[in-house]
């Protein structure tokens, strides 16, 4: 079964919160561990690299390094708290109802020339399939895939961000191929912009050298009380879509229309963006027209919208779901504690 913990990151170089979370679970009980870290910093200031190194030192000290997958994402604008989720698989009683299962896998290191080519999607597909097998999940049972690929090394000035975005898009398409949502033949040198997989959040960063995938889904016999739920967002302030899913998962609304028990949401991951024309619900914005990077606008807006919905500043929020959502939309995954049986 999977248990979920939340911990804060005092700085990118400090992982004491994760160590406390592991100690509370008991390192000896952990079969595998997925760590999602939301790091304060910027793309090019080394914060992801430092955070990953600190988290790796922490799990190595607990003899968990070979059983751990880490995904670090930068950017804590708005009211976002630098924090992390620790999802630990431990032994526990099986049940008959579908419950959260988790698997992860890593590929061999791809050459830099592959990182903006269709071969990356195929490599990602194989990695996602391996992660799903590790969780004993069928493609239909997978709720969300998190995949991180190496950031392409810049060959010419200004080239890195464009190649990095294409790598993220190809990784998303590769996940779609693995899940049977897309045909491998559809992934070409210039993929159709309309192609997308709605069950993936993809990332690229300089701190990884291989394709790394974490797969979450629900299957009978997994045990525990967590269930993964997903939503597709019409735009980055579409909290209604997530609220609808949470109500469907059994959460109630209070007299003010707010979630009555938001603490039942053990984790929430949201990736959403703004269309190229900068409009949200028909109104113009400065997301693509100011001196501030578009991703900063997106993350700041998401922190307020979903912080208000869930009553917390600890939500794993990222921007620009290329090939993972309709233009200007997004995807979300919430891990919800099922109510105790009566």
C-alpha positions in Angstrom: 0.0 0.0 0.0 1.0 3.6 -0.5 1.3 6.2 2.3 1.7 9.9 1.5 3.6 12.6 3.5 4.2 16.3 2.9 7.4 18.0 4.0 8.8 21.6 3.5 12.1 22.5 1.9 13.8 25.3 3.8 16.2 25.8 0.9 17.2 23.8 -2.2 20.3 22.5 -0.3 18.3 21.2 2.7 16.4 17.9 3.0 15.7 17.6 6.7 12.0 17.6 6.1 12.3 14.5 3.9 14.4 12.8 6.6 11.7 13.4 9.2 9.1 12.0 6.9 11.1 8.9 6.2 11.7 8.4 9.9 8.0 8.7 10.7 7.2 5.9 8.2 10.2 3.8 9.1 12.9 3.4 6.4 13.0 -0.4 6.9 9.3 -0.6 5.9 9.7 1.2 2.6 9.6 -1.0 -0.5 10.0 2.0 -2.8 9.8 5.8 -2.5 8.8 8.5 -4.9 9.8 12.0 -4.0 8.2 15.1 -5.7 10.0 18.3 -4.8 8.9 21.8 -5.6 12.0 23.9 -5.4 12.3 27.7 -4.9 14.6 29.0 -7.7 14.9 29.5 -11.4 15.8 27.3 -14.4 19.4 28.4 -14.7 20.4 29.1 -11.0 21.3 25.5 -10.2 18.5 25.1 -7.6 17.2 21.9 -9.1 20.7 20.3 -9.2 21.3 21.3 -5.6 17.9 20.0 -4.4 18.3 16.7 -6.2 21.7 16.2 -4.7 20.4 17.0 -1.2 17.5 14.7 -1.5 19.7 11.9 -2.9 22.1 12.3 0.1 19.1 12.0 2.4 17.8 8.8 0.9 21.3 7.3 0.6 21.8 7.9 4.3 18.7 5.9 4.9 19.8 3.1 2.5 17.0 3.9 0.1 18.7 5.3 -2.9 18.2 2.2 -5.1 14.5 2.2 -4.1 13.8 5.9 -4.7 12.8 8.0 -7.7 13.1 11.8 -7.3 11.3 14.4 -9.5 12.4 18.0 -8.8 10.6 21.0 -10.4 11.6 24.6 -10.0 9.4 27.6 -9.4 7.5 28.7 -6.3 5.9 32.0 -7.4 2.8 33.5 -5.9 1.8 31.9 -2.6 3.5 28.5 -3.3 5.5 27.0 -0.5 8.7 25.1 -1.4 7.8 21.6 -0.3 7.7 18.0 -1.3 5.5 14.9 -1.4 6.9 11.5 -0.3 4.9 8.6 -1.6 6.1 5.4 0.1 5.1 1.9 -0.7 5.0 -0.3 2.4 3.7 -3.8 3.1 0.1 -3.8 4.2 -3.1 -5.7 4.0 -4.6 -6.1 0.5 -8.2 -5.0 -0.2 -10.8 -5.6 -2.8 -11.4 -2.0 -3.8 -9.1 -0.3 -6.3 -6.4 1.7 -4.4 -3.3 3.6 -5.4 -0.4 1.7 -6.8 3.0 3.2 -7.9 5.8 2.1 -10.1 8.9 3.8 -11.6 11.6 3.1 -14.1 14.7 4.7 -15.7 16.1 4.3 -19.2 19.6 4.2 -20.4 21.1 7.7 -21.0 19.9 9.0 -24.3 22.4 10.9 -26.5 21.9 14.7 -26.7 21.0 14.5 -30.4 17.9 12.3 -29.5 16.4 14.8 -27.1 14.3 16.6 -29.7 13.7 13.7 -32.0 11.0 11.1 -32.2 13.4 8.5 -30.8 13.0 10.2 -27.4 9.2 9.5 -27.5 9.9 5.8 -28.2 12.4 5.6 -25.4 9.9 7.3 -23.1 7.2 4.8 -24.1 9.4 1.9 -23.1 10.3 3.5 -19.8 6.6 4.2 -19.0 5.7 0.7 -19.8 8.4 -0.6 -17.5 7.1 1.7 -14.7 3.5 0.5 -15.2 4.7 -3.2 -15.1 6.5 -2.4 -11.8 3.2 -1.3 -10.3 1.2 -4.2 -11.9 -1.0 -1.6 -13.6 -2.6 -2.1 -17.0 -2.6 0.9 -19.3 -6.3 1.4 -18.5 -5.6 1.5 -14.8 -3.0 4.2 -15.1 -4.3 7.6 -13.9 -1.2 9.8 -14.3 2.4 9.5 -15.5 5.1 11.8 -14.4 8.1 11.7 -16.8 11.3 13.7 -16.7 13.9 13.8 -19.5 17.3 15.4 -19.7 17.3 19.0 -20.8 19.1 19.2 -24.2 22.5 20.9 -24.1 22.3 24.2 -25.9 24.1 24.1 -29.2 23.5 27.7 -30.1 22.6 30.8 -28.1 18.9 30.8 -27.3 18.4 27.2 -28.5 18.1 25.5 -25.2 14.6 26.6 -24.2 13.1 25.6 -27.6 14.7 22.2 -27.5 13.8 21.7 -23.9 10.1 22.4 -24.7 10.2 20.0 -27.6 11.8 17.3 -25.4 8.9 17.7 -22.9 6.4 17.5 -25.7 8.0 14.3 -27.1 8.1 12.8 -23.6 4.3 13.5 -23.2 3.6 11.8 -26.6 5.8 8.9 -25.6 3.7 8.4 -22.5 0.6 8.5 -24.7 2.1 5.7 -26.9 2.8 3.6 -23.8 -0.7 4.0 -22.5 -2.3 3.2 -25.9 -3.7 6.7 -26.2 -1.6 7.5 -29.3 -0.1 5.5 -32.2 3.7 5.4 -32.4 3.5 6.3 -36.1 1.9 9.6 -35.2 5.0 10.8 -33.5 7.0 12.4 -36.3 9.8 15.0 -36.6 7.1 17.7 -36.4 4.2 16.2 -34.4 0.7 17.5 -35.0 0.1 20.2 -32.3 -3.3 18.6 -31.7 -1.8 15.3 -30.5 -1.9 15.0 -26.8 -2.0 12.5 -23.9 -4.2 13.7 -21.1 -2.6 11.4 -18.5 0.9 12.8 -18.3 2.9 15.6 -16.8 6.3 16.0 -18.4 9.4 17.8 -17.3 13.0 18.4 -18.5 16.0 19.4 -16.5 19.8 19.4 -16.4 19.9 17.3 -13.2 18.8 14.1 -14.9 20.8 12.1 -17.4 18.1 9.4 -18.2 14.4 9.3 -18.9 12.7 8.8 -15.5 9.1 7.9 -15.1 6.7 7.6 -12.2 3.4 5.9 -12.8 0.3 6.3 -10.5 -2.9 4.3 -10.9 -5.5 2.3 -9.1 -5.8 -1.5 -8.9 -7.6 -4.0 -6.7 -5.4 -5.5 -4.1 -3.0 -2.6 -3.7 -4.3 -1.8 -0.2 -4.2 1.4 1.7 -6.8 4.2 1.6 -5.4 6.4 -1.3 -7.1 6.6 -4.7 -5.8 8.6 -7.6 -8.2 10.8 -9.6 -7.5 13.0 -12.6 -9.2 16.0 -14.2 -8.7 17.9 -17.4 -8.8 21.7 -17.0 -10.3 24.1 -19.5 -7.8 26.8 -18.3 -5.4 27.5 -15.5 -8.1 28.8 -13.2 -10.5 25.9 -13.8 -10.9 24.8 -10.2 -14.4 23.7 -11.0 -13.1 20.7 -12.9 -11.0 19.5 -10.0 -13.8 20.2 -7.5 -16.2 18.1 -9.6 -13.7 15.2 -9.5 -13.2 15.6 -5.7 -16.9 15.6 -5.1 -17.2 12.5 -7.2 -14.5 11.0 -5.0 -16.8 11.5 -2.0 -15.7 14.9 -0.6 -18.6 17.1 0.5 -19.1 20.8 0.1 -20.0 23.0 3.0 -22.6 25.7 3.1 -20.3 28.1 1.3 -19.6 25.7 -1.5 -16.1 25.0 -0.2 -14.6 21.5 0.3 -15.6 20.4 3.8 -12.7 18.1 4.3 -9.8 19.2 2.1 -7.3 17.3 4.3 -8.6 14.1 2.6 -6.6 15.3 -0.4 -3.2 13.8 0.4 -1.5 15.3 -2.7 -2.4 17.3 -5.7 -0.4 17.8 -8.9 -1.6 20.5 -11.5 0.0 21.4 -14.8 -1.7 24.1 -16.8 -0.9 26.9 -19.2 -2.2 29.8 -21.3 -2.8 29.7 -25.0 -0.4 31.4 -27.3 -2.8 34.4 -27.8 -2.5 35.0 -24.0 -6.3 35.0 -23.5 -8.0 33.3 -20.5 -11.8 32.9 -20.9 -11.7 35.3 -23.8 -10.0 38.1 -22.0 -6.4 39.3 -22.8 -3.6 38.8 -20.3 0.0 39.8 -20.2 1.2 36.2 -19.8 3.0 36.2 -23.1 3.7 39.9 -23.4 5.5 41.0 -20.3 9.1 40.9 -19.1 8.2 38.1 -16.7 8.6 34.6 -18.1 5.2 33.1 -19.0 5.8 30.1 -16.7 6.1 32.4 -13.7 2.7 33.9 -14.5 1.2 30.5 -14.8 2.6 29.1 -11.6 1.6 32.2 -9.6 -1.9 32.0 -10.9 -2.1 28.3 -10.2 -0.8 28.8 -6.6 -3.7 31.2 -5.8 -6.5 29.3 -7.6 -5.7 25.9 -6.3 -4.5 27.1 -2.9 -7.9 28.6 -2.4 -9.6 25.4 -3.5 -7.6 23.1 -1.3 -6.9 25.4 1.6 -3.1 25.0 1.3 0.0 26.6 -0.2 1.5 23.1 -0.7 0.3 22.1 -4.2 2.6 20.7 -6.9 2.0 23.2 -9.6 3.8 23.6 -13.0 3.1 25.3 -16.3 3.0 24.6 -20.0 1.5 21.1 -20.5 2.8 20.8 -24.1 1.1 17.8 -25.8 -0.6 17.0 -22.5 -3.6 19.2 -22.6 -5.8 21.3 -25.0 -4.3 24.7 -25.8 -4.7 26.9 -22.8 -5.8 24.0 -20.6 -4.2 21.6 -18.2 -4.3 18.3 -16.3 -4.5 17.6 -12.6 -4.1 14.5 -10.4 -5.3 14.3 -6.8 -4.6 11.5 -4.4 -7.6 11.3 -2.1 -8.1 9.3 1.1 -11.1 7.1 0.7 -13.6 7.3 3.6 -13.2 4.5 6.2 -15.7 1.7 5.7 -18.7 1.9 8.0 
